[in-house]
Amino acid sequence: MELEEVYRKDLNLLIALRVLIEESSVSKAAARLNLSQSAMSRVLGRLRQLLNDPLFTRQGQHLIPTEKALEIDRSLGDPLESLRQLLSPLEFEPQSCDQTFTIATTDYAMQTILPFALPRIYQEAPNVSFDFLPLQHDRLSDQLTYEGADLAICRPTGPVEPLRSEVLGRVGVLCLLSKQHPLADKEMDLQDYLHYPHAMIAISDGVKALLDQSLVGNPAPKMVLRAYHLEAALAIVDTMPIIITVPADLAYLVAERYDLAVKPLPFQFTPFDYSMIWHPRCEHSSAQEWLRSIVKEECGRLIAKRVEDMGLDG
């Protein structure tokens, strides 16, 4: 029988057959299925027509299944149990999850955000795996829709609908300087910022464009180094008086690790949203709901607290 023919059959009748066999009574089966006794009798008639067999004989108040009814019931065992499990709401158990999650993200998030969520993720779900892909802003929808990415973590550079998104936190920008820099022990003003040479770390989130917007009407800073990795700028931070402009939470990590001075921007800059983005197909996956909740909790708290922890929020 072709699938189209199966589709045209009333498969609910097979559930009724199982209940009739278990209850051995039309009235008891009717009560269990929330039907009237006459409606249940009609169901039994349709079952007999569907399966071309009387299915039951009556013995007193009890229905005795025929051999064909018992044979069909035995054949239904595994499929019905599979359907029962499939349709039953399952409580997600991280300990038994062995899923591979694919996340598209930026170098910045890989350095500063995700490492702080991974320990908790692996503590709760030691058998999960991750594939991290370089995020491509101009292809974000394709990465999430067609290329298997379960989640993206980035600064959205445009509207993301119909994708789903949630803000993890707002990220500011700070400046890193060597402690031998002429500005290390003084307040930096706009003229200082424009005068000294700069290194910019390309974090794939369009932050340079945001800085350029904030400096409209002023001379462009002298950019002596633009690199994809912070190490290139750190290699020369003690040999020339550069200013390294980076997101605030990256400044938090680097200043502590490399004993650098941190300065606020000497001009108005609106912090930008950092978000997680996913395709609607992942909206109600229990595994992905769990993953998003951890990323939201751990990374959101991290973004919110870093500048405050450094005493740079006021």
Phi, psi and omega in degrees: 000131180287158180302323181298324179290320176300318181301325183281352177274153176272093185289346175299335179298328180290327174295319179297323177299314179300316182293319178299320178294319181292324185267337182055030184200132177294317183294319180291321177296321179298315180297320182293325181266007178060044178240160170286162181295323179293322178294322179294324177295323177293322176300317179297321177297319178293324177298315181298323179290318181298317188260358175055050181201147177295336173069322181218148166241154184263136174228101186064235179268003186250147172266128179254119182290144175286169178298322179294321178298317179293322179297315179296319180298319178296319180294332180282347188308297183294314179301318180294322178293321177298318178294320179301314180292321181298321185269353179276136176296128182256137174276124183293133180241099183304325183300330183259002182282129177236029184285149171260121179261134177253122183238126174266125184205175183263164175302321181301310180295324179296327181279322196243340186247300187300322181304337182273348175264332187299318180302317179292321179302311182287335175293318181280326185225078187293348184256004178282161177228160179229140167243122178256127180250145172296126180285136178241107187301322183283353180233020185302315181298318179295320180300321182275334185268315189246340190252013168086004178289131180274333187204145172239143178232116187189178166268114179300130180262004178190182178300143182249352180301142012269013175293158176267152179207158175212133181285130176275326180169174179254131187248128175265185181231139179228170180245138176252135178223151170296150177288355172263359180294143180303337181264001188302324185249019178224163178287134182267127176255180185299320180296321175300314183300320182281337185281317187276154180291156187234152167237134180239133177263120180283106185258016172066020182236013177070024182290326178301320179297323177294320177295317179300321178297322181290339183254014179303134182094353177247158175299147178290137175301150179281109184267109180264345181206128169230122187221161178275345182232140184296333184303326180297318179289322180295334180294334183243004186297334180264357183254345175210155188279065182272156171249124179256115181262121185218161172304148189301321183286334173289322176301321179304311182292313188289319181300319181291319185286324187246011176055056180251159175274146180241134180231144173286157174296139181271028177207165183290127178219124181277121177305151184251152179284135170249132192226162164251141186228140180213162180279148179304335179298337182265359190303315187248017173288124183298323179295318182283330173298319177297313181299314181296324181295322179290315178301316180299312184292309185287312183286322178298316179296322181297311180300318184292329189264342192297310182295321177299319180298330180274357183072026183250017184267357180236000000 
